[in-house]
Amino acid sequence: MNAYDHYKELVITYRRHLHAHPELSFEEYETAKYIHSILADMQNCRVVHLTETSTVAVFNEGQGKKIGLRADIDALSVEEECDHLEFKSQNKGKMHACGHDGHTAVLLGAAHYFNDHHDQLMNEIHCIFQHAEELIPGGAREMVATHYFDDFDFIYGHHLWSIMDTGLIDIKAGPASANSDLYELTVQGRGGHASQPHLCVDPVVIGSQFVAAIQTITSRQMDPYDSAVISNTVFQAGVIGAENVIPDKVVLKGSVRTTTDETRNLIERQLERMIASMCDMYGASYDFKYHRGYDAVHNDEKLTERVRDIAESLYPERVVSEPPMMGGEDFSAFSNIVPSGYTFIGAGLEDPSARYPHHHPRFEIDEDSFKVGFEMFINVAERVFNE
């Protein structure tokens, strides 16, 4: 019997309970209690609470290398539309729309395995049930601030990926996700009558030029082989019903995704240079703020190759290497301090037309992917340093 077969029913039960009872970032009190209640019954486990809603389960303490296995536990502010699921969210306006319920359930299953095989373990294993991945500044940063992880030899995590075929494993050295930043801008002009623009300083014109111009940063100021996305997602000006009025200000906000510090610094610098130049030309003023969010996850080169070797031994010809994900991931707080590895595990439904992206109200994952996640957790823990 495959090791996962022994724990499969438990893993699916855990996942469906968690899916039905989602909690938002920094509010995962019942989720943390549920995780603790399962771990408390494991005789060979020491439970640590680094924050109010995070949990760490420690096995084989004091032996071998210190290895962390991370799963995130929080949900999103999304109203679920998967009415066909018997375990649909029971908490209005909240949904596990990113697979964190699967991550947590699979790591709980792995914890059962470590508890049952504690006398065979060669390394000290820490199962990290991390809160608040979805909300900047992120739970990982809070946990890292306790210095609990400073001397770890390796921390591994993975993401169940709804848009990739079940059975595939995406492993890449170097950047695995993007720096995830935000900007906000207010342009202050001088309003007036729409028939007399010469007497006004029109902030709509300035804002429009800014939205168009920022795309030249990626197309004309960056190496074409670098990855970056600038998306202006908010443009607010004027009042409906006052179409004959030029407003006096416009508010713009947006998102910036990059994979290197050099590109991140370039875009932050150039965004403000552009708006400063435009406002100076028209006689407007501005207020610009750039908020750095999650850093990019950087996979340790050497140990990621070990993870790849392990994955290929388990699933020959099923390991791929896709470009970095341009979304944010607060696992970067771990990869910033110790050697780390983060992979993506295919969890797409068999019918491609039924697949929806992460954070969508109809998001689903294939529970068959849990076997891959389980086997990666236990094999990385047992083999990454011991072959």
PyMOL commands that set and color helices and strands:
alter all, ss='L'
color gray80, all
select helices_A, chain A and resi 3-20+29-39+100-116+118-120+139-144+197-199+203-213+215-220+261-282+301-314+332-335+352-354+369-383
alter helices_A, ss='H'
color red, helices_A
select strands_A, chain A and resi 46-48+55-59+66-72+124-130+154-165+169-170+174-175+179-188+192-193+228-237+245-246+249-258+285-294+298-299+319-320+340-348
alter strands_A, ss='S'
color yellow, strands_A
deselect
rebuild
show_as cartoon
